[in-house]
Amino acid sequence: MLRAALVVLALSLAGGAIAQTPDKPKPAEKSKAAPEKAKPAAKAKAPVRPAWAELTADQQMVLAPLKADWERLEAERRRKWIGIANRYAKMKPEEQERVQRRMQDWAKLSPEQRRQARENYKRIVKAPPEKREQLREAWAEYQALPPEKRQSLVPPPTPPAEKKRR
């Protein structure tokens, strides 16, 4: 019983000593205190860089279709788009037109549609070469169809699921 009381007392004192913070850190402790203060700031979400305003005028011109979504893009996605913008001037006019068209189409997609497109891309990249070739052929056949025929192949939108009544 006495032993249990001593353990509780020791734990209480240890907890109290840990909870106390010194009023002024000693000079040797200042270097230790600074990183601890920096940790909470690091936990706060830092703005993703570069911000739109930090892009060059040329980059902004090329990436204009993405301006509305730029602040919501992750750093990795921003770097990829900036890489495309940096290569843009060296592209042939047809390639530039294609990049602009695809960027506009991408900007029109909802976040869920973008996520789905990324998943589809990852799945296709992992597919065996013969399966990828079949997909290329099927896509070429689809692209060769007249627009009316392509539109008829698009599945109708599914209505939102009705809420179950109790």
Backbone hydrogen bonds, N-H to C=O, Kabsch-Sander energy under -0.5 kcal/mol:
donor,donor_aa,acceptor,acceptor_aa,energy
5,A,1,M,-2.0
6,L,2,L,-2.2
7,V,3,R,-2.2
8,V,4,A,-2.4
9,L,5,A,-2.6
10,A,6,L,-2.8
11,L,7,V,-2.6
12,S,8,V,-2.3
13,L,9,L,-2.5
14,A,10,A,-2.5
15,G,11,L,-2.7
16,G,12,S,-2.5
17,A,13,L,-2.5
18,I,14,A,-2.2
19,A,15,G,-2.2
20,Q,16,G,-1.4
29,E,26,K,-1.3
30,K,26,K,-1.1
30,K,27,P,-0.6
31,S,27,P,-0.5
33,A,29,E,-2.4
34,A,30,K,-2.2
36,E,32,K,-1.1
37,K,33,A,-2.0
38,A,34,A,-1.7
39,K,35,P,-1.6
41,A,37,K,-0.8
42,A,38,A,-2.1
43,K,39,K,-1.9
44,A,40,P,-1.4
54,E,51,A,-1.4
55,L,51,A,-0.5
55,L,52,W,-1.5
60,Q,56,T,-2.6
61,M,57,A,-2.2
62,V,58,D,-2.3
63,L,59,Q,-2.8
64,A,61,M,-0.8
66,L,63,L,-2.4
67,K,64,A,-1.7
69,D,66,L,-1.0
70,W,66,L,-1.2
70,W,67,K,-0.7
72,R,69,D,-1.7
73,L,69,D,-0.7
73,L,70,W,-1.3
78,R,74,E,-2.4
79,R,75,A,-2.4
80,K,76,E,-1.9
81,W,77,R,-2.4
82,I,78,R,-2.7
83,G,79,R,-2.2
84,I,80,K,-1.9
85,A,81,W,-2.5
86,N,82,I,-2.5
87,R,83,G,-1.5
88,Y,84,I,-1.2
89,A,85,A,-0.5
90,K,87,R,-1.2
91,M,87,R,-0.5
91,M,88,Y,-1.6
96,Q,92,K,-2.5
97,E,93,P,-2.4
98,R,94,E,-2.3
99,V,95,E,-2.7
100,Q,96,Q,-2.5
101,R,97,E,-2.6
102,R,98,R,-2.7
103,M,99,V,-2.6
104,Q,100,Q,-2.3
105,D,101,R,-2.3
106,W,102,R,-2.8
107,A,103,M,-2.4
108,K,104,Q,-1.3
109,L,105,D,-0.7
109,L,106,W,-1.0
114,R,110,S,-2.4
115,R,111,P,-2.3
116,Q,112,E,-2.4
117,A,113,Q,-2.3
118,R,114,R,-2.4
119,E,115,R,-2.3
120,N,116,Q,-2.6
121,Y,117,A,-2.4
122,K,118,R,-2.4
123,R,119,E,-2.4
124,I,120,N,-2.5
125,V,121,Y,-2.6
126,K,122,K,-1.6
127,A,123,R,-0.7
127,A,124,I,-0.8
131,K,128,P,-0.5
132,R,128,P,-2.1
133,E,129,P,-2.3
134,Q,130,E,-2.0
135,L,131,K,-2.2
136,R,132,R,-2.4
137,E,133,E,-2.4
138,A,134,Q,-2.6
139,W,135,L,-2.4
140,A,136,R,-2.5
141,E,137,E,-2.3
142,Y,138,A,-2.3
143,Q,139,W,-2.8
144,A,140,A,-1.6
145,L,141,E,-0.7
145,L,142,Y,-1.1
149,K,146,P,-0.5
150,R,146,P,-2.3
151,Q,147,P,-2.5
152,S,148,E,-1.7
153,L,149,K,-1.0
153,L,150,R,-0.8
154,V,150,R,-0.6
154,V,151,Q,-0.9
